[in-house]
Amino acid sequence: MSDTSIIVLVQETLWVFMLLSAPVLGVSIVVGLIISILQATTSIQEQTLTFVPKMIAMLAVIYMLASWMLNYTSAFTVRLFSILPSIAR
């Protein structure tokens, strides 16, 4: 296996990782920003106030996108295992 094919494989792996983590991280950032704005306007400085809504929102996104994430990961894993013999040569 050439260096370019290994680089392409690593790029695909990183792309899959970013694609699967982006919705969860995006929701976490948006919810955190909204809670921070509410905390700034009401002068409430409670650190645990941001944690619970973020966790609930992240779990909701994972619940809604779990089948897509699993299908995408499974397809990538099958594709990775199919080219594994050519890597070992």
VOMI-169877 format. One record per residue: residue number from 1; z, x negated, y of N, C-alpha, C, O in turn. Coordinates in pm, whole numbers. Last residue first. Example, Ala and Ser with C-alpha at 12.3 -4.5 7.8 and 13.67 -1.06 7.14 Angstrom:
+-----+--------+--------+--------+--------+--------+--------+--------+--------+--------+--------+--------+--------+
:  nr :    n_Z :    n_X :    n_Y :   ca_Z :   ca_X :   ca_Y :    c_Z :    c_X :    c_Y :    o_Z :    o_X :    o_Y :
+-----+--------+--------+--------+--------+--------+--------+--------+--------+--------+--------+--------+--------+
:   2 :    708 :  -1285 :   -225 :    714 :  -1367 :   -106 :    787 :  -1290 :      3 :    804 :  -1341 :    114 :
:   1 :    780 :  -1319 :   -569 :    780 :  -1230 :   -450 :    780 :  -1320 :   -330 :    846 :  -1424 :   -332 :
+-----+--------+--------+--------+--------+--------+--------+--------+--------+--------+--------+--------+--------+
This chain:
+-----+--------+--------+--------+--------+--------+--------+--------+--------+--------+--------+--------+--------+
:  nr :    n_Z :    n_X :    n_Y :   ca_Z :   ca_X :   ca_Y :    c_Z :    c_X :    c_Y :    o_Z :    o_X :    o_Y :
+-----+--------+--------+--------+--------+--------+--------+--------+--------+--------+--------+--------+--------+
:  89 :    289 :     42 :   -625 :    192 :    -58 :   -672 :    186 :   -178 :   -586 :    108 :   -270 :   -613 :
:  88 :    454 :    222 :   -499 :    515 :    130 :   -595 :    418 :     22 :   -643 :    462 :    -80 :   -696 :
:  87 :    281 :    380 :   -354 :    371 :    290 :   -281 :    426 :    184 :   -376 :    442 :     68 :   -336 :
:  86 :    160 :    534 :   -543 :     77 :    436 :   -473 :    161 :    339 :   -391 :    117 :    228 :   -363 :
:  85 :    375 :    698 :   -624 :    318 :    599 :   -717 :    230 :    495 :   -647 :    225 :    379 :   -690 :
:  84 :    417 :    856 :   -384 :    513 :    754 :   -426 :    455 :    656 :   -527 :    484 :    537 :   -516 :
:  83 :    263 :   1068 :   -320 :    211 :    936 :   -285 :    304 :    823 :   -324 :    274 :    706 :   -301 :
:  82 :    420 :   1276 :   -414 :    285 :   1261 :   -469 :    224 :   1125 :   -433 :    142 :   1073 :   -508 :
:  81 :    650 :   1260 :   -264 :    657 :   1223 :   -405 :    519 :   1205 :   -467 :    503 :   1128 :   -561 :
:  80 :    544 :   1356 :    -21 :    599 :   1221 :    -29 :    606 :   1173 :   -174 :    571 :   1059 :   -203 :
:  79 :    477 :   1618 :    -88 :    372 :   1526 :    -45 :    418 :   1381 :    -55 :    340 :   1293 :    -93 :
:  78 :    736 :   1710 :   -144 :    633 :   1711 :   -250 :    520 :   1615 :   -214 :    473 :   1539 :   -299 :
:  77 :    849 :   1679 :    111 :    902 :   1605 :     -3 :    802 :   1599 :   -117 :    786 :   1495 :   -180 :
:  76 :    698 :   1861 :    262 :    695 :   1719 :    295 :    745 :   1634 :    178 :    689 :   1529 :    150 :
:  75 :    770 :   2099 :    134 :    630 :   2056 :    136 :    618 :   1908 :    168 :    537 :   1838 :    109 :
:  74 :   1048 :   2100 :    189 :    999 :   2096 :     51 :    854 :   2049 :     45 :    819 :   1967 :    -40 :
:  73 :   1049 :   2120 :    468 :   1107 :   2003 :    403 :   1058 :   1989 :    260 :   1028 :   1879 :    215 :
:  72 :    927 :   2371 :    496 :    866 :   2253 :    558 :    918 :   2125 :    492 :    840 :   2034 :    464 :
:  71 :   1111 :   2536 :    358 :    971 :   2527 :    316 :    903 :   2402 :    371 :    830 :   2335 :    299 :
:  70 :   1344 :   2491 :    513 :   1341 :   2456 :    371 :   1198 :   2444 :    320 :   1168 :   2351 :    245 :
:  69 :   1266 :   2591 :    762 :   1308 :   2451 :    748 :   1301 :   2406 :    603 :   1257 :   2294 :    575 :
:  68 :   1213 :   2859 :    695 :   1106 :   2774 :    746 :   1141 :   2627 :    729 :   1057 :   2547 :    688 :
:  67 :   1471 :   2937 :    617 :   1362 :   2944 :    520 :   1245 :   2857 :    565 :   1183 :   2789 :    483 :
:  66 :   1624 :   2895 :    854 :   1653 :   2822 :    730 :   1537 :   2825 :    632 :   1507 :   2722 :    570 :
:  65 :   1617 :   3020 :   1097 :   1508 :   2929 :   1065 :   1525 :   2856 :    932 :   1449 :   2765 :    901 :
:  64 :   1850 :   3177 :   1110 :   1719 :   3239 :   1131 :   1604 :   3151 :   1085 :   1502 :   3202 :   1038 :
:  63 :   2052 :   2986 :   1059 :   2038 :   3102 :    972 :   1899 :   3165 :    985 :   1837 :   3203 :    885 :
:  62 :   2014 :   2814 :   1275 :   1997 :   2763 :   1138 :   1976 :   2878 :   1041 :   1893 :   2870 :    951 :
:  61 :   2079 :   2993 :   1480 :   1944 :   2935 :   1472 :   1917 :   2881 :   1333 :   1808 :   2901 :   1278 :
:  60 :   2349 :   3043 :   1418 :   2252 :   3153 :   1421 :   2109 :   3102 :   1411 :   2027 :   3161 :   1340 :
:  59 :   2459 :   2789 :   1447 :   2459 :   2851 :   1314 :   2362 :   2968 :   1308 :   2299 :   2991 :   1205 :
:  58 :   2422 :   2761 :   1724 :   2355 :   2670 :   1631 :   2351 :   2728 :   1490 :   2249 :   2717 :   1422 :
:  57 :   2585 :   2968 :   1823 :   2441 :   2968 :   1850 :   2366 :   2878 :   1753 :   2258 :   2914 :   1705 :
:  56 :   2837 :   2881 :   1729 :   2784 :   3012 :   1688 :   2633 :   3017 :   1709 :   2560 :   3065 :   1622 :
:  55 :   2857 :   2634 :   1861 :   2857 :   2639 :   1714 :   2800 :   2771 :   1664 :   2723 :   2773 :   1568 :
:  54 :   2858 :   2717 :   2129 :   2754 :   2627 :   2078 :   2744 :   2635 :   1927 :   2635 :   2641 :   1871 :
:  53 :   3091 :   2875 :   2143 :   2959 :   2937 :   2161 :   2844 :   2849 :   2111 :   2745 :   2899 :   2057 :
:  52 :   3285 :   2662 :   2080 :   3267 :   2780 :   1994 :   3132 :   2849 :   2018 :   3064 :   2879 :   1921 :
:  51 :   3261 :   2467 :   2292 :   3242 :   2434 :   2151 :   3209 :   2557 :   2067 :   3113 :   2554 :   1989 :
:  50 :   3327 :   2547 :   2546 :   3186 :   2522 :   2515 :   3161 :   2505 :   2366 :   3050 :   2527 :   2319 :
:  49 :   3603 :   2570 :   2537 :   3524 :   2688 :   2568 :   3376 :   2668 :   2536 :   3308 :   2764 :   2501 :
:  48 :   3735 :   2335 :   2513 :   3704 :   2406 :   2389 :   3619 :   2530 :   2413 :   3567 :   2588 :   2318 :
:  47 :   3782 :   2255 :   2775 :   3683 :   2184 :   2695 :   3643 :   2259 :   2569 :   3529 :   2248 :   2523 :
:  46 :   3813 :   2428 :   3067 :   3860 :   2426 :   2929 :   3751 :   2364 :   2842 :   3640 :   2416 :   2836 :
:  45 :   3826 :   2490 :   3350 :   3797 :   2357 :   3296 :   3856 :   2343 :   3155 :   3940 :   2256 :   3130 :
:  44 :   3695 :   2721 :   3563 :   3767 :   2708 :   3437 :   3727 :   2574 :   3376 :   3609 :   2549 :   3353 :
:  43 :   3558 :   2791 :   3794 :   3659 :   2684 :   3800 :   3747 :   2679 :   3676 :   3862 :   2637 :   3684 :
:  42 :   3340 :   2953 :   3787 :   3471 :   3018 :   3776 :   3587 :   2919 :   3782 :   3703 :   2960 :   3776 :
:  41 :   3127 :   2776 :   3810 :   3139 :   2885 :   3907 :   3276 :   2952 :   3903 :   3324 :   3002 :   4004 :
:  40 :   3170 :   2603 :   3596 :   3170 :   2550 :   3733 :   3188 :   2661 :   3836 :   3255 :   2642 :   3937 :
:  39 :   3145 :   2774 :   3378 :   3272 :   2706 :   3402 :   3280 :   2653 :   3545 :   3386 :   2658 :   3607 :
:  38 :   2876 :   2848 :   3404 :   2981 :   2950 :   3415 :   3117 :   2887 :   3442 :   3196 :   2940 :   3520 :
:  37 :   2761 :   2597 :   3358 :   2740 :   2664 :   3487 :   2846 :   2772 :   3508 :   2900 :   2785 :   3618 :
:  36 :   2846 :   2557 :   3095 :   2889 :   2465 :   3200 :   2871 :   2526 :   3338 :   2956 :   2508 :   3426 :
:  35 :   2711 :   2763 :   2962 :   2858 :   2764 :   2965 :   2910 :   2671 :   3075 :   3008 :   2704 :   3142 :
:  34 :   2447 :   2672 :   3003 :   2490 :   2803 :   3054 :   2642 :   2809 :   3065 :   2695 :   2855 :   3165 :
:  33 :   2456 :   2425 :   2868 :   2425 :   2431 :   3011 :   2471 :   2562 :   3073 :   2528 :   2564 :   3183 :
:  32 :   2510 :   2506 :   2606 :   2603 :   2419 :   2676 :   2582 :   2421 :   2826 :   2678 :   2419 :   2903 :
:  31 :   2277 :   2652 :   2554 :   2407 :   2721 :   2555 :   2510 :   2637 :   2628 :   2590 :   2691 :   2705 :
:  30 :   2088 :   2441 :   2570 :   2078 :   2558 :   2658 :   2212 :   2630 :   2667 :   2256 :   2666 :   2776 :
:  29 :   2176 :   2264 :   2367 :   2167 :   2219 :   2506 :   2165 :   2338 :   2602 :   2234 :   2337 :   2704 :
:  28 :   2155 :   2427 :   2141 :   2284 :   2369 :   2178 :   2284 :   2324 :   2323 :   2383 :   2345 :   2395 :
:  27 :   1883 :   2475 :   2136 :   1975 :   2587 :   2157 :   2112 :   2536 :   2200 :   2176 :   2595 :   2286 :
:  26 :   1796 :   2211 :   2083 :   1755 :   2282 :   2204 :   1847 :   2398 :   2237 :   1886 :   2417 :   2353 :
:  25 :   1904 :   2157 :   1832 :   1949 :   2080 :   1947 :   1913 :   2149 :   2079 :   1991 :   2146 :   2174 :
:  24 :   1760 :   2345 :   1682 :   1906 :   2349 :   1684 :   1959 :   2274 :   1806 :   2049 :   2322 :   1874 :
:  23 :   1489 :   2271 :   1726 :   1539 :   2404 :   1762 :   1692 :   2411 :   1773 :   1745 :   2475 :   1864 :
:  22 :   1488 :   1986 :   1640 :   1464 :   2028 :   1779 :   1513 :   2170 :   1810 :   1575 :   2188 :   1915 :
:  21 :   1504 :   1926 :   1371 :   1627 :   1924 :   1449 :   1610 :   1978 :   1591 :   1709 :   2012 :   1656 :
:  20 :   1244 :   1945 :   1274 :   1348 :   2028 :   1214 :   1476 :   2032 :   1298 :   1548 :   2131 :   1295 :
:  19 :   1107 :   1760 :   1432 :   1063 :   1900 :   1431 :   1172 :   1992 :   1375 :   1189 :   2104 :   1423 :
:  18 :   1236 :   1520 :   1370 :   1243 :   1574 :   1507 :   1207 :   1722 :   1510 :   1269 :   1800 :   1582 :
:  17 :   1170 :   1499 :   1096 :   1309 :   1501 :   1139 :   1322 :   1562 :   1278 :   1409 :   1646 :   1302 :
:  16 :    891 :   1488 :   1112 :    955 :   1599 :   1040 :   1101 :   1611 :   1084 :   1150 :   1722 :   1106 :
:  15 :    865 :   1246 :   1253 :    814 :   1370 :   1311 :    879 :   1491 :   1245 :    918 :   1586 :   1313 :
:  14 :    969 :   1064 :   1070 :   1038 :   1084 :   1197 :    993 :   1213 :   1265 :   1074 :   1282 :   1327 :
:  13 :    770 :   1091 :    872 :    910 :   1121 :    842 :    989 :   1147 :    970 :   1068 :   1241 :    976 :
:  12 :    543 :   1004 :   1008 :    550 :   1143 :    959 :    694 :   1183 :    930 :    734 :   1295 :    960 :
:  11 :    617 :    736 :   1049 :    593 :    825 :   1163 :    600 :    971 :   1122 :    657 :   1053 :   1194 :
:  10 :    628 :    646 :    785 :    751 :    646 :    865 :    734 :    737 :    987 :    828 :    808 :   1023 :
:   9 :    355 :    675 :    722 :    457 :    747 :    646 :    588 :    755 :    723 :    652 :    861 :    726 :
:   8 :    240 :    494 :    900 :    205 :    637 :    909 :    310 :    721 :    837 :    349 :    827 :    886 :
:   7 :    348 :    259 :    797 :    380 :    299 :    934 :    351 :    448 :    954 :    429 :    519 :   1018 :
:   6 :    224 :    256 :    550 :    371 :    265 :    556 :    414 :    310 :    695 :    506 :    391 :    709 :
:   5 :    -39 :    227 :    627 :      1 :    349 :    557 :    152 :    366 :    555 :    202 :    479 :    557 :
:   4 :    -31 :    -26 :    746 :    -62 :     91 :    828 :    -23 :    221 :    759 :     22 :    316 :    824 :
:   3 :     21 :   -198 :    535 :    121 :   -181 :    639 :     95 :    -55 :    722 :    189 :     13 :    763 :
:   2 :    -83 :    -58 :    217 :    -97 :   -142 :    336 :     13 :   -111 :    438 :     86 :    -12 :    428 :
:   1 :      0 :    -85 :   -117 :      0 :      0 :      0 :      0 :    -89 :    123 :     76 :   -186 :    130 :
+-----+--------+--------+--------+--------+--------+--------+--------+--------+--------+--------+--------+--------+
